[in-house]
Amino acid sequence: MQISAACSFLFMFQWWLDQSHIVRRKHRFPDDQSFLIICCAISIVFCMILSTTLFGAVYLNLAILPAYIGILYAGFRSGISLAGFFLLCTALFSEPPGTTHLVLNTGVLFYPLLFAIAKSFKKGTLMEKIGMLWSVLFPSMLFIVLAPKIYGRSLSEAYSSEMLLLSIYFLLAVILGGSFVYFIETAWDRLQFKEQLKGISEKFERESEKLQQITNVVPLNIMTLDDNGYVTDLNECMLNLIRFHIPQITREAIIDRPASQLIRHPMDDTIRRLSETSNKQQRYSEKIIYDSRTYHVFSAPLQHGIGGGSGGSVMIVQDLTDEEKLRSELDHVERLTLVGQMAAGITHEIRNPMAVVRGFLQLMREKSPGELDSYYQIVMEELDRANGIINDFLSLAQSRISDKETVQLHHIIEELTPLLWADANLRGQSVELRLCPSLPLLQLNKREIKQLILNLARNGMEAMEAKGVLVLETQISADRAELIIRDTGSGIPQSQLDKLFVPFFTTKSQGTGLGLPLCLSIAERHYGTITVDSREGAGTAFTVSLPYGQEYRLDAAAAKE
């Protein structure tokens, strides 16, 4: 019974450590060391209640074990309190009573030594702690066993069986003391190891979540496979890619499923070669076309630790569809640019013989009969028309940077106003100006802007019947100056709006189809844009948007880069 009572504090302390995941989160509970002292105090009470006397001479009470252990593990104040509690319990419960028995049964003479070695005890190793406890417990228990001699009874007079029991009691107390320290230290080590393992596990989970977030953010389609080609994990990009080909599929339906079942031919051969190279610890790379899209598939083997066995493979899929399309368009643009440069050179050279032909036609006209003047006139007009087409084409094909100056757009419009009014009067039409008074100065090439305004204005006049009204309006919108040329014509069909700026597209019987592309080219050289708003039967409005101030400098810097 005494052994059970002495061990009771260990059972309570072990229970406390098992509940540490709960009590540690609530600050109102004591810490582990304080609870150990409480358990030692309770164990002292149990030992006192169950104490007895052996052969009427030796007082059997193992309360000294939890008392000594509690004092060594406690702080100074807690140790003093526990020592006082032990003395009080011994004074109340010990048999027989008296000061002499109180001193012997509590080992109070060794308390100074206990408090002296307590600090070193807490810092020592397991064996050092057991040795320190024994250094105090051994003499204390020896005095308790030898107490009968103090009362005049020699131990040599005792029966051999009594001596054997006393020796067993002595050794048992010493061994239990060392065992209790071993149990406490082992329990604390297990708890510390458990806490470390928990910390490592939580850190691993955090790092795993962080890695998963990184793989989800990376704009790459990533999937991991085991050695048998079954999907073990994938990121959000890969899930979205699979959903592009297989709508409504979920992550749960993909995990632990063969990758070959997710992808149809021609990816079957790719998955097979990927598995083969993964088993051989080789990397794999291939470009494939799947459902009219181009993908680059890369695979690399994974290993279990450094130098470990195969851990499956990781597959990275990169969508190259847009890149391939852009590369194809760039190749097409380069060919068109080369053709345009060749055409510009050819048309430039054509003008020279055309000028010679026109000059000789004028000489022949002067020496020919008058009835042939109409024929000469037709030929010369067609030559002039062809020369105009060549000039427009050369203006459209040129890629040089325009020489600009700071001017007021209104001054350019006012210079063109007499010409526009005269042209409108011949058609029975009118021109209205709605100029914004706060329009800022712009960086413009006057000759090109005049050509742009004349082309757009004459297109508007040609689209209107008599009594039509052509409006030229300027305004400011979001750091950009806008020139709006609006007519009241029949409008442009929606089917033709997308083709307006395509070279050589025209709806006029005598048109060349180069006017609007030339206007767009001029606007782009000024870092501007042209938009069209047209409704059939309600007229058409061309809006030329030109940057100024800070936006113009940004656009110019971007163009230089």
C-alpha positions in Angstrom: 0.0 0.0 0.0 2.8 2.3 0.8 4.4 1.7 -2.6 1.1 2.5 -4.3 0.7 5.7 -2.2 4.2 6.8 -3.0 3.7 6.1 -6.7 0.4 7.9 -6.9 2.1 11.3 -7.7 3.6 9.6 -10.8 0.2 8.4 -12.1 -1.2 11.9 -11.6 1.8 13.5 -13.2 1.6 11.2 -16.2 -2.1 12.0 -16.6 -1.2 15.7 -16.5 1.4 15.3 -19.3 -1.1 13.3 -21.4 -3.5 16.3 -21.1 -0.9 18.8 -21.9 -2.3 19.5 -25.4 -5.4 20.9 -23.5 -4.1 22.5 -20.4 -1.2 24.3 -22.1 -3.6 26.4 -24.2 -5.3 27.7 -21.0 -3.2 29.9 -18.9 -5.3 29.4 -15.7 -3.8 25.9 -15.3 -0.4 25.5 -13.5 2.6 24.5 -15.5 4.2 21.0 -15.4 6.6 21.8 -12.6 4.0 23.3 -10.4 1.6 20.4 -10.9 4.4 17.9 -10.1 4.8 19.7 -6.7 1.0 19.4 -6.1 1.1 15.7 -7.0 4.0 15.2 -4.5 1.9 16.9 -1.8 -1.1 14.7 -2.5 1.2 11.6 -2.5 2.5 12.6 0.9 -1.0 12.7 2.3 -1.7 9.2 0.9 1.5 7.8 2.4 0.7 9.4 5.8 -2.8 7.9 5.8 -1.5 4.4 4.9 1.6 4.5 7.1 2.3 1.7 9.6 4.9 0.4 12.0 7.0 -2.7 11.3 7.6 -5.1 14.2 6.7 -2.2 16.5 10.1 -0.6 15.9 10.4 0.7 12.3 7.9 3.3 11.0 7.0 2.4 7.4 6.3 5.6 5.5 7.6 6.3 2.0 6.3 9.9 2.0 9.9 10.9 2.2 10.3 9.9 -1.5 7.8 12.4 -3.0 8.8 15.0 -0.5 12.5 14.9 -1.5 11.8 14.6 -5.2 9.3 17.5 -5.0 11.9 19.7 -3.2 14.6 18.9 -5.7 12.4 19.7 -8.7 10.6 22.7 -7.2 11.7 26.3 -7.0 12.9 27.7 -3.7 9.6 29.0 -2.5 7.7 26.0 -3.7 10.3 23.7 -2.1 10.0 25.6 1.3 6.2 25.2 1.1 6.4 21.5 0.3 8.9 20.9 3.1 6.6 22.7 5.6 3.7 20.7 4.4 5.6 17.4 4.9 6.6 18.4 8.4 3.0 19.3 9.2 1.6 16.0 7.9 4.3 14.0 9.8 3.5 15.9 13.0 -0.2 15.1 12.6 0.0 11.5 11.4 3.3 9.9 12.4 3.5 7.1 14.9 4.7 7.2 17.6 4.5 11.0 18.0 7.3 13.2 19.2 10.0 15.5 18.1 12.6 12.8 17.7 10.4 10.7 15.4 9.5 13.9 13.5 13.1 14.7 12.9 14.0 11.1 11.8 10.9 10.4 9.7 11.1 13.7 7.7 14.9 13.8 7.3 14.7 17.5 8.1 18.4 17.5 8.9 19.1 17.0 5.3 16.9 19.8 4.0 19.8 22.3 3.8 21.6 19.8 1.6 18.5 19.3 -0.6 18.1 23.0 -1.2 21.8 23.4 -1.8 21.9 20.8 -4.6 18.4 21.6 -6.0 19.8 24.1 -8.6 22.5 21.7 -9.8 19.9 18.9 -9.8 17.7 20.6 -12.3 20.7 21.1 -14.7 22.1 17.6 -14.3 21.8 14.5 -16.5 19.6 11.6 -15.6 22.3 9.7 -13.8 23.6 12.8 -12.0 20.0 13.5 -10.8 19.6 9.9 -9.5 23.1 10.2 -7.8 22.2 13.5 -6.1 18.9 12.1 -4.8 20.6 9.0 -3.5 23.3 11.1 -1.8 20.5 12.5 0.4 18.0 9.6 0.5 20.6 7.0 1.4 21.6 8.5 4.8 18.0 9.6 5.5 16.6 6.0 5.1 19.6 4.6 7.0 18.7 6.8 10.0 15.1 5.7 9.8 16.1 2.0 9.8 18.6 2.5 12.7 16.0 4.4 14.7 15.2 1.4 16.9 18.8 1.4 18.3 18.2 4.9 19.5 15.4 3.5 21.7 17.8 1.0 23.3 17.1 -2.0 21.2 20.1 -3.3 19.4 19.6 -4.5 15.8 21.8 -7.5 16.6 19.1 -8.7 18.9 16.5 -8.7 16.1 15.6 -11.8 14.3 17.2 -12.5 11.0 13.8 -12.3 9.3 13.3 -8.8 10.7 16.7 -7.7 9.5 15.9 -9.1 6.1 12.7 -7.1 5.9 14.4 -3.9 7.1 17.1 -4.4 4.5 14.5 -4.9 1.8 12.6 -1.8 3.0 15.8 0.3 2.9 16.8 -0.9 -0.5 13.3 -0.6 -1.8 13.1 3.0 -0.8 16.5 3.8 -2.4 15.6 2.0 -5.6 12.1 3.5 -5.8 13.6 7.0 -5.4 15.9 6.4 -8.4 13.1 4.8 -10.4 10.8 7.8 -9.7 13.4 10.2 -11.0 13.9 8.0 -14.1 10.2 7.9 -14.7 9.8 11.7 -14.4 12.7 12.4 -16.7 11.6 9.8 -19.2 8.0 11.3 -19.2 9.4 14.8 -19.7 11.7 13.6 -22.5 8.7 11.9 -24.2 6.6 15.0 -23.9 9.5 17.1 -25.3 10.0 14.7 -28.1 6.2 14.7 -28.8 6.2 18.6 -28.8 9.2 18.6 -31.1 7.5 16.1 -33.4 4.3 18.1 -33.3 6.3 21.3 -34.2 8.0 19.5 -37.0 4.7 18.1 -38.3 3.1 21.6 -38.1 6.1 23.1 -39.9 5.9 20.4 -42.5 2.2 21.1 -43.0 2.9 24.9 -43.3 5.7 24.3 -45.8 3.5 21.9 -47.8 0.7 24.4 -47.9 3.2 27.1 -48.9 4.6 24.9 -51.6 1.1 24.1 -52.8 0.3 27.8 -53.0 3.5 28.5 -54.9 2.7 25.7 -57.4 -0.8 27.1 -57.8 0.5 30.6 -58.4 3.2 29.6 -60.9 1.8 29.9 -64.5 2.8 26.3 -65.3 0.6 23.2 -65.5 2.2 20.7 -63.0 1.1 17.1 -62.3 2.8 14.4 -60.3 2.5 10.7 -61.2 3.5 7.5 -59.4 5.5 4.7 -61.0 2.4 3.2 -62.5 1.3 6.4 -64.2 -1.5 7.2 -61.7 -2.0 10.9 -60.8 -1.0 11.8 -57.3 -1.4 15.5 -57.3 -1.8 18.6 -59.6 -2.0 22.3 -59.3 -4.8 24.7 -60.2 -3.3 25.5 -63.6 -3.2 21.9 -64.6 -6.8 21.4 -63.3 -8.0 24.3 -65.5 -6.1 22.9 -68.5 -7.8 19.5 -68.1 -11.1 21.2 -67.6 -10.6 23.0 -70.9 -10.6 19.7 -72.6 -12.9 17.8 -70.2 -15.4 20.3 -68.7 -17.0 19.8 -65.2 -14.2 17.3 -64.1 -13.2 17.6 -60.5 -9.9 17.2 -58.7 -11.2 14.2 -56.8 -12.0 12.5 -60.1 -8.4 13.0 -61.4 -6.4 12.0 -58.3 -5.5 8.3 -58.2 -6.6 7.9 -61.8 -4.4 6.8 -64.7 -3.2 9.8 -66.6 -3.8 7.9 -69.9 -7.5 7.8 -69.1 -7.6 11.6 -68.9 -6.0 12.3 -72.3 -6.9 10.8 -75.6 -4.8 10.0 -78.7 -2.2 11.3 -79.6 -1.2 11.8 -75.9 -1.5 8.0 -75.3 2.0 7.5 -76.8 3.3 10.5 -74.9 2.1 9.1 -71.6 3.6 5.7 -72.4 7.0 7.1 -73.3 6.8 9.4 -70.2 6.3 6.3 -67.9 9.1 4.4 -69.6 11.6 7.3 -69.2 10.4 7.8 -65.6 11.1 4.2 -64.7 14.6 4.6 -66.2 15.2 7.8 -64.2 15.4 9.8 -67.4 14.0 13.2 -68.4 11.6 13.5 -71.2 10.6 16.5 -73.4 8.3 16.6 -76.4 6.1 19.1 -78.3 2.7 17.8 -79.3 -0.6 19.0 -80.9 -3.7 18.1 -79.0 -7.2 19.4 -79.9 -5.8 22.0 -82.2 -3.6 23.4 -79.4 0.2 23.1 -79.1 1.7 21.9 -75.9 5.3 21.3 -74.7 5.4 18.3 -72.3 8.3 18.0 -69.9 8.8 15.1 -67.4 11.5 14.4 -64.8 11.8 11.5 -62.3 11.3 12.0 -58.5 13.3 10.2 -55.8 12.6 9.1 -52.2 15.2 11.2 -50.4 18.8 11.5 -51.4 19.9 8.5 -53.4 16.6 6.8 -52.7 14.4 4.7 -55.0 11.9 6.0 -57.6 9.2 8.3 -56.3 7.3 8.7 -59.5 7.6 11.6 -61.8 6.5 15.2 -62.3 5.0 16.3 -65.5 5.0 20.0 -66.6 2.8 21.0 -69.5 3.3 24.4 -71.2 0.6 25.8 -73.6 2.5 27.2 -76.6 -0.6 27.8 -78.7 -0.5 31.6 -78.5 3.3 31.7 -78.8 3.1 29.5 -82.0 0.4 31.8 -83.3 2.4 34.9 -82.6 5.5 33.4 -84.2 3.5 32.5 -87.3 2.0 36.0 -87.4 5.5 37.6 -87.0 6.8 35.5 -89.9 3.8 36.6 -91.9 4.4 40.2 -91.0 8.1 39.9 -92.0 7.2 38.5 -95.4 4.6 41.2 -95.9 7.1 43.9 -94.8 9.6 42.5 -97.3 6.9 42.5 -100.1 5.9 46.0 -99.1 9.4 47.3 -99.3 9.9 45.6 -102.7 6.5 47.0 -103.9 7.5 50.5 -102.7 10.8 50.3 -104.5 9.0 49.1 -107.7 6.3 51.7 -107.6 8.9 54.4 -107.0 10.8 53.3 -110.1 7.6 53.2 -112.1 6.9 56.9 -111.6 10.0 57.8 -113.6 9.0 56.1 -116.9 5.4 57.3 -116.3 6.6 60.9 -116.1 8.6 60.4 -119.4 5.5 58.9 -121.1 3.3 61.9 -119.9 5.8 64.4 -121.2 6.0 62.8 -124.6 2.2 62.6 -124.7 2.0 66.3 -124.2 4.5 66.9 -127.1 2.6 64.5 -129.3 -0.7 66.3 -128.4 0.7 69.6 -129.5 1.7 68.2 -132.9 -1.4 66.1 -133.4 -4.7 67.1 -135.0 -7.3 68.7 -132.7 -9.8 65.8 -133.1 -7.3 63.6 -131.1 -7.2 65.9 -128.1 -10.0 63.9 -126.3 -8.0 60.7 -126.6 -4.8 62.4 -125.3 -6.8 63.8 -122.4 -8.2 60.4 -121.4 -4.7 58.9 -121.5 -3.1 61.7 -119.5 -5.9 61.6 -116.9 -5.4 57.9 -116.4 -1.6 58.5 -116.0 -2.3 61.1 -113.4 -4.7 58.7 -111.6 -2.1 56.0 -111.7 0.5 58.4 -110.3 -1.9 59.4 -107.5 -2.3 55.8 -106.6 1.4 55.3 -106.5 1.9 58.4 -104.3 -0.8 57.2 -101.8 0.8 53.7 -101.8 4.3 55.2 -101.1 2.8 57.3 -98.3 1.2 54.2 -96.8 4.3 52.1 -97.1 6.7 54.5 -95.6 7.7 53.8 -92.0 9.8 56.8 -91.2 9.1 58.9 -88.1 7.2 62.1 -88.8 8.9 65.4 -88.1 6.5 67.1 -85.6 6.2 70.6 -84.2 4.0 72.2 -81.4 0.9 73.6 -83.2 -2.7 74.3 -82.5 -5.0 71.8 -84.3 -7.6 74.6 -84.7 -5.1 76.6 -86.9 -4.7 73.6 -89.2 -8.5 73.2 -89.5 -9.0 77.0 -90.1 -6.4 76.8 -92.9 -8.4 74.0 -94.6 -11.8 75.6 -94.0 -11.9 77.6 -97.3 -11.1 74.6 -99.3 -13.7 72.5 -97.5 -16.4 75.1 -97.9 -15.7 75.5 -101.6 -15.9 71.7 -102.1 -19.1 71.6 -100.1 -20.7 74.4 -102.1 -20.1 72.6 -105.3 -22.0 69.6 -103.9 -24.8 71.7 -102.3 -23.7 70.8 -98.8 -22.6 72.7 -95.7 -19.7 72.5 -93.2 -20.0 73.2 -89.5 -17.2 73.8 -87.0 -17.5 73.0 -83.3 -14.1 73.7 -81.8 -13.3 73.3 -78.2 -11.8 76.6 -76.8 -9.5 74.8 -74.3 -7.9 72.4 -76.7 -4.2 72.2 -75.8 -1.2 72.4 -78.1 -0.2 69.1 -79.8 2.9 67.7 -81.4 1.8 67.3 -85.0 3.2 67.1 -88.6 1.0 69.8 -90.3 1.3 68.3 -93.8 0.2 64.8 -92.7 -2.6 66.1 -90.5 -3.9 68.2 -93.3 -3.9 65.2 -95.6 -5.8 63.1 -92.9 -8.5 65.8 -92.4 -9.0 66.3 -96.2 -9.3 62.5 -96.8 -11.8 62.0 -94.0 -13.8 65.2 -94.9 -14.0 64.3 -98.6 -15.1 60.8 -97.7 -17.9 62.3 -95.6 -19.0 64.6 -98.4 -18.9 61.8 -101.0 -21.2 59.7 -98.6 -23.8 62.5 -98.4 -26.4 63.8 -100.8 -27.2 67.4 -101.4 -28.1 69.5 -98.3 -25.9 67.2 -96.2 -24.0 68.6 -93.3 -20.4 67.8 -92.5 -19.4 68.6 -88.8 -15.8 69.0 -87.7 -15.7 68.9 -83.9 -12.8 69.0 -81.3 -13.0 68.0 -77.7 -10.8 66.7 -74.8 -11.3 63.3 -73.3 -9.0 61.7 -70.7 -5.8 63.4 -71.5 -6.4 63.0 -75.2 -7.5 65.5 -77.9 -10.2 64.2 -80.2 -11.1 65.3 -83.7 -14.5 64.1 -84.8 -15.6 64.3 -88.4 -19.3 63.5 -88.7 -21.5 63.3 -91.8 -25.2 62.8 -92.3 -24.9 60.2 -95.1 -26.4 56.8 -95.5 -23.9 55.1 -93.1 -21.7 52.1 -93.5 -23.1 48.5 -93.3 -21.8 46.5 -90.3 -20.4 43.9 -92.6 -18.0 46.5 -94.1 -16.8 48.2 -90.9 -14.1 45.7 -90.2 -12.6 46.1 -93.7 -12.5 49.9 -93.8 -8.8 50.2 -93.1 -7.7 47.2 -95.2 -5.6 48.4 -98.1 -7.3 48.4 -101.5 -10.7 47.8 -100.1 -13.2 50.3 -101.4 -16.9 50.7 -102.2 -16.3 53.6 -104.7 -16.2 52.9 -108.4 -13.3 55.3 -108.8 -11.7 54.7 -105.4 -8.3 53.2 -104.7 -8.9 51.8 -101.2 -5.8 53.6 -99.9 -7.3 56.7 -98.3 -8.4 55.3 -95.0 -5.4 53.1 -94.5 -3.3 56.2 -95.2 -5.2 58.1 -92.5 -4.7 55.3 -90.0 -1.0 55.2 -90.8 -0.8 59.0 -90.2 -2.7 58.7 -86.9 -0.4 55.8 -85.7 2.7 57.9 -86.5 1.3 60.5 -84.1 0.6 57.7 -81.5 -3.1 58.1 -82.0 -6.1 56.0 -83.0 -9.1 56.2 -85.3 -12.5 54.8 -84.4 -15.6 54.6 -86.4 -19.2 54.9 -85.3 -21.7 54.4 -88.0 -25.4 53.4 -88.3 -27.1 52.8 -91.6 -29.4 55.8 -92.4 -28.0 57.9 -89.6 -24.5 58.8 -90.8 -20.9 58.1 -89.8 -18.5 59.6 -87.4 -14.7 59.2 -87.5 -13.0 60.0 -84.3 -9.2 60.7 -84.4 -7.7 60.5 -80.9 -4.3 62.1 -80.3 -2.3 62.2 -77.0 -0.8 65.3 -75.5 1.3 66.2 -72.4 2.5 63.3 -70.2 0.6 60.6 -72.2 2.2 61.8 -75.4 5.7 61.5 -73.8 4.9 58.0 -72.5 3.6 56.8 -75.9 6.7 58.3 -77.6 9.0 56.6 -75.1 7.2 53.3 -75.6 7.5 53.6 -79.4 11.3 54.2 -79.1 11.7 51.1 -77.0 
